[in-house]
Amino acid sequence: MLGWALTFLVIALIAAVLGFGGIAGSAAMIAKVLFVVFLVLFIISLIMGRRGPTV
């Protein structure tokens, strides 16, 4: 998930340098959404991983 976010961020940066504003904006928005989803899943996995042993 984090890899996809970084990929879209790089695409957005390259598109912005080349002057494709619409594509850059869309790719940046997708990168932001993927990063937020990654953070939420990461925090959930940290919380769920700290449970004690089940008997």
Chimera marker file (.cmm) of the C-alpha trace (Angstrom):
<marker_set name="trace">
<marker id="1" x="0.000" y="0.000" z="0.000" r="1" g="1" b="0" radius="0.5"/>
<marker id="2" x="2.781" y="2.395" z="0.881" r="1" g="1" b="0" radius="0.5"/>
<marker id="3" x="4.563" y="1.449" z="-2.338" r="1" g="1" b="0" radius="0.5"/>
<marker id="4" x="1.521" y="2.415" z="-4.385" r="1" g="1" b="0" radius="0.5"/>
<marker id="5" x="1.264" y="5.739" z="-2.560" r="1" g="1" b="0" radius="0.5"/>
<marker id="6" x="4.907" y="6.500" z="-3.327" r="1" g="1" b="0" radius="0.5"/>
<marker id="7" x="4.405" y="5.479" z="-6.967" r="1" g="1" b="0" radius="0.5"/>
<marker id="8" x="1.501" y="7.884" z="-7.388" r="1" g="1" b="0" radius="0.5"/>
<marker id="9" x="3.500" y="10.601" z="-5.634" r="1" g="1" b="0" radius="0.5"/>
<marker id="10" x="6.354" y="10.170" z="-8.115" r="1" g="1" b="0" radius="0.5"/>
<marker id="11" x="3.877" y="10.207" z="-11.015" r="1" g="1" b="0" radius="0.5"/>
<marker id="12" x="2.360" y="13.419" z="-9.641" r="1" g="1" b="0" radius="0.5"/>
<marker id="13" x="5.775" y="15.065" z="-9.321" r="1" g="1" b="0" radius="0.5"/>
<marker id="14" x="6.833" y="14.087" z="-12.831" r="1" g="1" b="0" radius="0.5"/>
<marker id="15" x="3.507" y="15.230" z="-14.291" r="1" g="1" b="0" radius="0.5"/>
<marker id="16" x="3.776" y="18.553" z="-12.450" r="1" g="1" b="0" radius="0.5"/>
<marker id="17" x="7.285" y="19.152" z="-13.798" r="1" g="1" b="0" radius="0.5"/>
<marker id="18" x="6.103" y="18.403" z="-17.328" r="1" g="1" b="0" radius="0.5"/>
<marker id="19" x="3.112" y="20.730" z="-16.980" r="1" g="1" b="0" radius="0.5"/>
<marker id="20" x="0.264" y="18.243" z="-16.757" r="1" g="1" b="0" radius="0.5"/>
<marker id="21" x="-1.608" y="19.908" z="-13.897" r="1" g="1" b="0" radius="0.5"/>
<marker id="22" x="-4.758" y="17.805" z="-14.027" r="1" g="1" b="0" radius="0.5"/>
<marker id="23" x="-2.931" y="14.499" z="-14.003" r="1" g="1" b="0" radius="0.5"/>
<marker id="24" x="-0.594" y="15.746" z="-11.284" r="1" g="1" b="0" radius="0.5"/>
<marker id="25" x="-3.502" y="16.798" z="-9.084" r="1" g="1" b="0" radius="0.5"/>
<marker id="26" x="-5.315" y="13.515" z="-9.547" r="1" g="1" b="0" radius="0.5"/>
<marker id="27" x="-2.232" y="11.434" z="-8.858" r="1" g="1" b="0" radius="0.5"/>
<marker id="28" x="-1.442" y="13.494" z="-5.762" r="1" g="1" b="0" radius="0.5"/>
<marker id="29" x="-4.970" y="13.009" z="-4.443" r="1" g="1" b="0" radius="0.5"/>
<marker id="30" x="-4.766" y="9.243" z="-5.011" r="1" g="1" b="0" radius="0.5"/>
<marker id="31" x="-1.399" y="9.193" z="-3.241" r="1" g="1" b="0" radius="0.5"/>
<marker id="32" x="-2.880" y="11.042" z="-0.241" r="1" g="1" b="0" radius="0.5"/>
<marker id="33" x="-5.827" y="8.649" z="-0.006" r="1" g="1" b="0" radius="0.5"/>
<marker id="34" x="-3.586" y="5.588" z="-0.224" r="1" g="1" b="0" radius="0.5"/>
<marker id="35" x="-1.264" y="7.007" z="2.424" r="1" g="1" b="0" radius="0.5"/>
<marker id="36" x="-4.167" y="7.643" z="4.812" r="1" g="1" b="0" radius="0.5"/>
<marker id="37" x="-5.483" y="4.119" z="4.243" r="1" g="1" b="0" radius="0.5"/>
<marker id="38" x="-1.986" y="2.781" z="4.895" r="1" g="1" b="0" radius="0.5"/>
<marker id="39" x="-1.749" y="4.728" z="8.171" r="1" g="1" b="0" radius="0.5"/>
<marker id="40" x="-5.164" y="3.517" z="9.358" r="1" g="1" b="0" radius="0.5"/>
<marker id="41" x="-4.339" y="-0.112" z="8.580" r="1" g="1" b="0" radius="0.5"/>
<marker id="42" x="-0.923" y="0.247" z="10.211" r="1" g="1" b="0" radius="0.5"/>
<marker id="43" x="-2.405" y="1.646" z="13.421" r="1" g="1" b="0" radius="0.5"/>
<marker id="44" x="-5.061" y="-1.080" z="13.499" r="1" g="1" b="0" radius="0.5"/>
<marker id="45" x="-2.416" y="-3.755" z="13.046" r="1" g="1" b="0" radius="0.5"/>
<marker id="46" x="-0.357" y="-2.271" z="15.887" r="1" g="1" b="0" radius="0.5"/>
<marker id="47" x="-3.364" y="-2.296" z="18.215" r="1" g="1" b="0" radius="0.5"/>
<marker id="48" x="-4.461" y="-5.802" z="17.253" r="1" g="1" b="0" radius="0.5"/>
<marker id="49" x="-0.917" y="-7.140" z="17.502" r="1" g="1" b="0" radius="0.5"/>
<marker id="50" x="-0.537" y="-6.084" z="21.147" r="1" g="1" b="0" radius="0.5"/>
<marker id="51" x="-3.187" y="-8.438" z="22.461" r="1" g="1" b="0" radius="0.5"/>
<marker id="52" x="-2.191" y="-10.965" z="25.056" r="1" g="1" b="0" radius="0.5"/>
<marker id="53" x="-2.020" y="-14.673" z="24.347" r="1" g="1" b="0" radius="0.5"/>
<marker id="54" x="-5.386" y="-16.329" z="23.857" r="1" g="1" b="0" radius="0.5"/>
<marker id="55" x="-6.093" y="-19.259" z="26.139" r="1" g="1" b="0" radius="0.5"/>
<link id1="1" id2="2" r="1" g="1" b="0" radius="0.2"/>
<link id1="2" id2="3" r="1" g="1" b="0" radius="0.2"/>
<link id1="3" id2="4" r="1" g="1" b="0" radius="0.2"/>
<link id1="4" id2="5" r="1" g="1" b="0" radius="0.2"/>
<link id1="5" id2="6" r="1" g="1" b="0" radius="0.2"/>
<link id1="6" id2="7" r="1" g="1" b="0" radius="0.2"/>
<link id1="7" id2="8" r="1" g="1" b="0" radius="0.2"/>
<link id1="8" id2="9" r="1" g="1" b="0" radius="0.2"/>
<link id1="9" id2="10" r="1" g="1" b="0" radius="0.2"/>
<link id1="10" id2="11" r="1" g="1" b="0" radius="0.2"/>
<link id1="11" id2="12" r="1" g="1" b="0" radius="0.2"/>
<link id1="12" id2="13" r="1" g="1" b="0" radius="0.2"/>
<link id1="13" id2="14" r="1" g="1" b="0" radius="0.2"/>
<link id1="14" id2="15" r="1" g="1" b="0" radius="0.2"/>
<link id1="15" id2="16" r="1" g="1" b="0" radius="0.2"/>
<link id1="16" id2="17" r="1" g="1" b="0" radius="0.2"/>
<link id1="17" id2="18" r="1" g="1" b="0" radius="0.2"/>
<link id1="18" id2="19" r="1" g="1" b="0" radius="0.2"/>
<link id1="19" id2="20" r="1" g="1" b="0" radius="0.2"/>
<link id1="20" id2="21" r="1" g="1" b="0" radius="0.2"/>
<link id1="21" id2="22" r="1" g="1" b="0" radius="0.2"/>
<link id1="22" id2="23" r="1" g="1" b="0" radius="0.2"/>
<link id1="23" id2="24" r="1" g="1" b="0" radius="0.2"/>
<link id1="24" id2="25" r="1" g="1" b="0" radius="0.2"/>
<link id1="25" id2="26" r="1" g="1" b="0" radius="0.2"/>
<link id1="26" id2="27" r="1" g="1" b="0" radius="0.2"/>
<link id1="27" id2="28" r="1" g="1" b="0" radius="0.2"/>
<link id1="28" id2="29" r="1" g="1" b="0" radius="0.2"/>
<link id1="29" id2="30" r="1" g="1" b="0" radius="0.2"/>
<link id1="30" id2="31" r="1" g="1" b="0" radius="0.2"/>
<link id1="31" id2="32" r="1" g="1" b="0" radius="0.2"/>
<link id1="32" id2="33" r="1" g="1" b="0" radius="0.2"/>
<link id1="33" id2="34" r="1" g="1" b="0" radius="0.2"/>
<link id1="34" id2="35" r="1" g="1" b="0" radius="0.2"/>
<link id1="35" id2="36" r="1" g="1" b="0" radius="0.2"/>
<link id1="36" id2="37" r="1" g="1" b="0" radius="0.2"/>
<link id1="37" id2="38" r="1" g="1" b="0" radius="0.2"/>
<link id1="38" id2="39" r="1" g="1" b="0" radius="0.2"/>
<link id1="39" id2="40" r="1" g="1" b="0" radius="0.2"/>
<link id1="40" id2="41" r="1" g="1" b="0" radius="0.2"/>
<link id1="41" id2="42" r="1" g="1" b="0" radius="0.2"/>
<link id1="42" id2="43" r="1" g="1" b="0" radius="0.2"/>
<link id1="43" id2="44" r="1" g="1" b="0" radius="0.2"/>
<link id1="44" id2="45" r="1" g="1" b="0" radius="0.2"/>
<link id1="45" id2="46" r="1" g="1" b="0" radius="0.2"/>
<link id1="46" id2="47" r="1" g="1" b="0" radius="0.2"/>
<link id1="47" id2="48" r="1" g="1" b="0" radius="0.2"/>
<link id1="48" id2="49" r="1" g="1" b="0" radius="0.2"/>
<link id1="49" id2="50" r="1" g="1" b="0" radius="0.2"/>
<link id1="50" id2="51" r="1" g="1" b="0" radius="0.2"/>
<link id1="51" id2="52" r="1" g="1" b="0" radius="0.2"/>
<link id1="52" id2="53" r="1" g="1" b="0" radius="0.2"/>
<link id1="53" id2="54" r="1" g="1" b="0" radius="0.2"/>
<link id1="54" id2="55" r="1" g="1" b="0" radius="0.2"/>
</marker_set>
